[in-house]
């Protein structure tokens, strides 16, 4: 008996969801230990629902764990409600969830991690960074480029880190991220190299770009201390590492990050699920 196109679309959607559920993990079972440091994997630019992301906090936590992350921050645009809920809901579980915000100003985007309340975006970058520090958080420049005119030298000198790895297929943008990282390191030699996914929805998965952190303790405080100290390495989508050469060498030796084929696999079930759902909606009549 021939099935209807709508029925087949629903089957395709279910197949995508099931495939996504059994997709391979990209994790290391326990973080490597180097001279008293544990090397953790983190993503500090993740958007969630409700807000400007597609996944609820509990789904994000499951996805982050499947992707081999030890810590991530929820960083919705100019609000912290969802991040505070996510952090509270995840207490005592892995991965660690940090309260964050993407402070979104026409002249700059700034990631705040480890804060407790929303930072006003209607102020110069230097003052926003000071507000983040006053709350005990760290301030990270988000996908900085020529349009980020709010990052004066005075502001850049106060940054704790900058996104040296951020999802993009544009070689020019990658060069701009690295140029900004080098500028930041000249003004603040301890600035951390950060890799972030800027996750809103698939097909760019959580942890597609990520940060490896050398931490003394596997806690939120330990993660923030590593960023403040510049003890990080950024991994981009092409598998390249950015940061202090001595730390990059350790990560290259000690960490198995997963192959590009693994990353490609993640896109297959998502594409199936969305194609099936879209087809079912189109053919509902």
N, C-alpha and C positions, 0 to 999 in steps of 0.2 A: 504494500500500500504506500503510495507516494505521500510524503509529508508536506505540509504547507511551508512556504518560504519563511513565515513568521515562526513556526515551530523550529525550523532549522536554525534561525537566528538565535533563538533562545538556547538551543543546544550549544551553539558556538560560544555564547556568553558564559554558560555554565562551565564549558571546557576551559575557557580562559581563567575563570576564577579558581577552578581546581588546580590548573597548572601553576598558577601563581602561588597557591598554598603549598605545593610540594616543590617549589623552585629551590635550587641548591643554596645552602648558606655560604656566605663569603667570610666566615668568621674564623678567628683563631680561638681555640678552646680556652686558653689562659694567656694573659698578656706576658710577653717576654720580660725578663728581669735583667737589667744592665746596671751594675754598680749601684745598687740600692734604688734604682728607678724602675717603675713599671711603664711599659709603652702602651698607651690606650689609643683607641681610634674614636674620633669625634666629628660631629657635624654641627656647626654653630650658626647655621642660617637655614631654618626649617619653618615653614608656614603650616598652620593647622586650622581645622574647622572646630568651632565657629570662628570665622574670620576670613582670611584670604588664602587658606589652604583647603585641600580636598579631603584630608583624612582627619578623623577625630583623634584626640590624644592617645587613646588606648590602641587604636589601629597603628598610629605612628610608632608607638613603643614596640609593638610586635614587628613592624617592618624594619625598624632600626636594629632590633636584635637579629633578625634574619640576615640583614646586610652586614652584620659583624661589627656594629658600633657599640662602644662601651658608654658613650655619653652623647647627648644632643641637646640643643637649645631650641625652644619654640620662640620664634621671633616674628610675630605678626606685625603688620604696619601700624605704628603709632597706637598700639594697645597692648596690654599685658594680661587681660582677663583670662584668655585661653591658656596662656603660658602658666599663670598662677594655678589654674585648675589642673593643668597637666602635671605640674610639679607636685602638687598636693596629692593627686590621685595615684602617683607613681612612687610615693615614699616607700622605701624598704625593698624596692624591686630593681632589677636591671633591665635596660641600661639606665644610667643616671639622667634625669631630665632637669635642665636648668631653665630658670625664668629669663626670658630675653625679650627684645623688641627691635624691630627694624625702624629706627628713627628716620623718617622719610621727609626730607626737606627739599625744595626745588634745587638747592645748590649742593646737596650732598646726601648720601645714604650712609647711616652709621648703625652697626650692629652693637647693641648693648647686651651683655651676658652676665648673669649673676645679680640682677637688680631685684628690687622688691615692689617698685611702683613705676608707672608710666613716666617716661621722660618727655618733656615738651619739645616738639619738633620745630616750633616757631622761634628759633633762636640760632645764633651762629654756632658753627660746629665746635669751636673751642669751649663755649659755655655748655653745650650738650655733653661733651666729653667730661667736663668737670662735674656735671650732675651725675653721670654714670659712676665716676670714681667716688663721689660722695655717698653713693649707695653701696659701695664695696664691690662694684662690678668692673668688668673690663670693656674697653671700647675698641671696636674693630671696624676699619673702613670697609664698606660693602661695595663690591664690583666697581672700584674707582676708575675713572677715565677722564678725558678732557672736560666733560660736562660737570665734573665734581669741583666746581670753582670755589666752593665753600671751604675746601681744605687748604687753608693758608699754612705757611711754614709753622706758625705758632700752634695751630691745631694739630698738624701732623706730628709735631714733636711730642704731643701728649698721648698719641695713640698707643694702645697696647699691642695692636696687630693690624694686619691688612690682608684682604683676600688675594693671595698670590695665585690661587687656583679656584676657578669658578667656571661652571659649564658654559661653553661657547664653542661654536665651530669657526669663529672668525679669528684668524691668526693675528690680525691687528689688535683686537681686544686683548688677546693673551699677552701680547707685547706690552700693552698699556698697563695691565695688571702688574707685570713684572717691573716695569719702569716705576710705577708708584711704590712698589715694595722696596726697590732700591733707594728711591728718594726717602722713604720712611726710615730705612735703616741708617741712612746718612745722618738724619736728624735725631734718631733714637736707635742706637745700636742694638738695643735689647728687644726691638719690636718683633713680634711673632709672625711667622709665615703661616697663614691660615688657608685651608682648603674647605670650601663649603659647597653644598649642592644647590642652595636657594630653592629648595623643594616647595612647589605649590601643588603640582599634580604630575602624574606620569605623562610622557614616557621618561622624564628625567628622574631617576630614583633617588631616594634618600641615600646619602653617602656616596653619590657618584663622584664627587670630589670630596676629600676628607682631610682631617688633620690628625697626625700622630703626635701624641703628647708624652713627654717624659715626666711622670708624676712620682712624688714621694709617697703619696697615699691615694687610694682609689676612692676619693670623695669629691664632692663639688668644690670644696676649698682647695684640694690638691690640684684639680683641673685649672681653676682660676690662677693659682700660683704658677703653674707651668706656663700659661699664656703670658702672665706678667713678666716672667723671667726669659721669655723668648725660647723656651725649650720645646719647640714644635718643628714639624716638617709637614709641608702641604703636598698632597697628592692630586694631580689633575686627571682628567678623563682619559688621557692617553698613557697613563701610567708613569708620568714623569714626576720626580720629586723636587721640591723647592725648599730652600732654607739654608741654615748653617751647614757647610759642607761636612763637618765632622758628624753632625746628627744625621744628615742624609746618608752617609756611609753606614751608620749603624742600622738605620731603617732598611736600607737595601740588603743588608746582611741578615737581619733578624725577622723581618716581617714578610709574610706571604699575603699579598694584597688581592689575589684572585686575578684571573686572566680577563682579557677583553672579551673573550667568548662568553664568560660568565655574565658580564655586564650586558651583552647583547641578548642573552637568554631572558633577562628580566623584561625586555620589551615585548617579547612574543606573547606571553599570557595577557599582558595589559592590552595589546592590540586586539587580541581575540575577544576579550571581554567587552571592550568598547565597540568593536565592529558588530558583535552580536546584539548588544543592547540598542545600538543605533538602528540596526536593521529591524529589530522587533518593534521599535517605536514607529518607524516609517511604515511598517506593514501592519500596524495594529488594526486597521480597518479592513 
